[in-house]
């Protein structure tokens, strides 16, 4: 009796082969994504270096990083405005300190990944005047320094016209990125504005108003505009004094750097959510863990 040889693959072999192909494809795609993220990060670092070179050119001529008028070099401001206006850009660029007047011997430029992009979960990038590039979510103290806290921050409240000149916050102009009043509703993620009735994740928010953001403000820089929602991994700088503001953050405050007037020194760091008390962070238990508070 002859043995009959079996040709082809059985259903089990086909399933196994398909599973192997799927695993290989998943690994390959993940590797491709990682490569793309790293490439985007290197591109952002390159842009930070170019921006800092413009800063150094200005310093070489004027002996300072900011002009006597209290503004950053026009060449830098124009380039940053152009980058931030580009819808395809994956990072938002910001010069620190946010108040240039009196802070002319040290500067940093920050690149914050935009929300809902491939870079969303990556850390911020920062370059200082010595061309040191940091990859983390911590902004050095020297980059936050403001010798005399201004009533209204002229940089964070500024936009730029077609000729590159700065347009003051109080001047309504259709060329302003956020419109004349610099306010927004819904999600204001990654934007620069005075106040928002929604989320401000990764945004630069500046008042002066009682509440700058009524939603979440994670990974944001909030100037003189307290946040009602979660503020995890953000920097909050308040100029408001006394009982004008009940708390810098009304929700979770993990890993937040809070800079407040010395008149706040008598306040407790935390108090109960929804309470009428005055404190630094309104949260219970570990909601306010890892806070750094600086008084000036």
N, C-alpha and C positions, 0 to 999 in steps of 0.2 A: 504494500500500500504506500503510495507516494505522500510525502509531507507537503502540505500546501503552505507556501510562504505568504506572510501577511504584508501587504504594501500600504504605504501612507501612514497617517497619524490617527490615533484614537482621540476621542473627545477629551480625555483627561490630559493627554499630552498637549493638545491645543490650548486648553485652559491654563496649563502651567506656563506655556510659552507666552500667552497673552499677559499673564501676571508679571512675568519677568520683564517684558517690554514696557509695561506700565511703570514698574519700579524704576527702570533705567531712565524712562522719560521724565519721571518726577524728579529724580536726582539731577538730571541734566538741566531741567528747568530751574530748579532751586539754585544750582551753580551759576546759571546764566543771570538770575535775579541778583545774586550776591555780587557778581562781577559788575553788573550795571549800577548797583548801589555804590560800590567802591569807586567806580569811574565818575559818578555824579559827585561824590564827596571830594575827589581829587580836583574836579573841575571847579567846585566851590572854593577850595583852598587856593587854587590858582587865581581866582577872582579877588579873594581877600588880599593876596600878595600884591596884585596890581593896584588895588585901592590904597593899600598902605604905602606903596611906592609914590602915589600921588601926594599922600600926606607928607612923606619925607621930602619930596621936591619943594613943597610949600615951606616946610620947616627949615630947609637949607637956605632959603631966601629971607625968611621973616624971623627965624629963631623961635618960632612957636607953631603949635599945630592948629590953633584957632586964631581968627582975625580979631583985631581990637574991637570990632563991632559986635563981637560975641557970636560969631558964626563959624562953622567949619569951612575949609577951602571950597570955593564954588565948584572946582573940577571934581572933587570927591562927592559933593552933594548931588551934582548933576548925574554922575555915573550911577550912584546908588538909586536915585529917582528913576533912572532908565531901567536898571535891573529889576527893581521892585514893580515897575509898571508892565514888565514882560510876563504875559500869562503863561509862557512856557518855562519860566524860571522856577526851579524847585526849592529855592531858598529865599528868605527875606533878609536883606542886609540892613544893619543899623550901626551907627557910630556911637561909641560910648566914650566919656560920659554923655548923657543925653543933653546936659546943659554945658555948652562949650565955654561960656564966659568964665574966666578965671581958672580954667583947667587946660592950660596950653602946653604943658610939658610932658604929658602922658596921654595916650589915647588907645583905644581898642576898637576893632571893627568885628561885629558879630554876624554870623550867618545862621539863621534859624530855619530848620526844615519846614516846608509848608505842609499843612494838614491835607489829608486825602491825596497824597502823592506817594510814589515809591519810596521816598526818603522819610516818610511820616514818622517812623519809629527810631530814626537815627538821632544822635546827639547833636547839640549845637556846635558850631565851629567858631573859634575866636582867635584873632591875631592881635598882638600888641605892637607898640612902637619899636620893639627890639626884634620884630619878625618871629616871635615865638608863637606857634600855632597850638592851641589847646583843643582837644576833642572831648568835651564834657558838657554838662548843663550848669556849670558854675561860672558866674561872671566875676573876675577878680575885683577886690575892693577898690583898687585904684581906678577901675573903669566905671565905678558907680559914684565916684566922688563928686560932690557938688559943694563948692565952698560957701556960696550964698544961695540957699534954695529960692528959686524964682517963683513968682505968683503963677505965671503960666509958662510952661516950658516951650521956648520958641522953636526948638528943633522937632520935637515929637508932634507939635501942633502945626507944622509947616507943610506946605506942598510947593510945587515948583511950576512956573509957567513954561511956555514953549521956549522962551529964551534962556531958561535955566535959572532965572532969578527966584529968590524965595518969596512966597506969598504969605503974609502973616495970617495967623489963625482967624483973626477978626475980620478978614477981608473975604467975603463970599466971592467965589470965582468958579465958573464951570470947569476950569482946568484942574481944580483940586480933585485928587483921587477919590475922596469921600464926599464931595459936594461942599457947599458953602459952610454948613454947620458942622461938618465932620462927625456926624452921628450916624448910627446904623441900627437896623432892627433885624431880627432873625439871627443867623450865624454871621459873625464878623471875624471868623477865624483868619489869622495871618494878616489882618489889616492894621492900619494906623488910623486912629480916630479918637474922638473925645469921649464918646459914650456909646453904649450898645445895649439894647434891650434883650439880646440873646447871648449866645456863647461867644467868648473872645479867646479861644484857644490859640496860642502862638501869636497873639496880637500885641501891638503897642497901644495902650489905652491911656489917655491923659485928659484930666478934667479941665478946669476945676469944677467938679460937680459932686453932689452928695454920694451918688452911686455911679461909678464909671461903667460897670458891667453887671447886669442883673442875672446873667447866667454863669457858666463855668469859665474860669480864666487860667487853666493849666498851661504851663510853659509859656507864660506871658510876661511882659514888663508893664506894670501898672503904676502910673505916676499921678499922685494926688487924686486917685479915683478908686476908692475901695471896691471890692468885688463881693457880690452877694452869694456866689456859688463856690465851687471848689477852686482852690488856688494852688494845687500841688505843683511843686518845682517852678514856682514863679518868683519874680522880684517885685515887691510892692514898696514904693517910695511915696510916703505921705507928707505933704506940707501942711495939711489941715491941722489945726491945734485945738486943744480943749475938748469939749464934748461935741464938736461939729460932726465927728464921725464916731459911731459906736464901736466899730472894729475894722481893722484893715481887711480881714477876710471873714465872710459869713459862713463858710463851709469847711471842707477839708483843707488843711494847710501843710501837708507833709512836704518836708524839704524846701520850705519857703524862706527866702531872705526878706525880712521886713525892716525897713528903715523909717523911723518915725521921730517926731520932735521929742526933746527931753521932757516936755510936759506930760508925755505918756508914760514916763518911767514909773509912776506910782500905780499904773494899771496892772492887773494880773495878766499873765500871758494868755490864759484861756478863761472862758466863761460859757455857760450853757447856751446851746443853740436856741434862738428865739427869745432869749432873755433881754431885758431892757438894760442890763448892766454894761459897763464900759470895760473893754479888754482889748487884747491884741488880736486874738482869733476866737471866734464863736464856734466852738466844737467840743465834743465830748470824747473822753478816753484818748485813743491814739490818733484821733483826727488831726491833732495839732502837734504830732511828734516831728522832731527834726527841724524845728523852727530856729532860725538865726535872727535875733533882734538886735538892731543897732540904733542907738539914740544919738541925736545931734542937737 
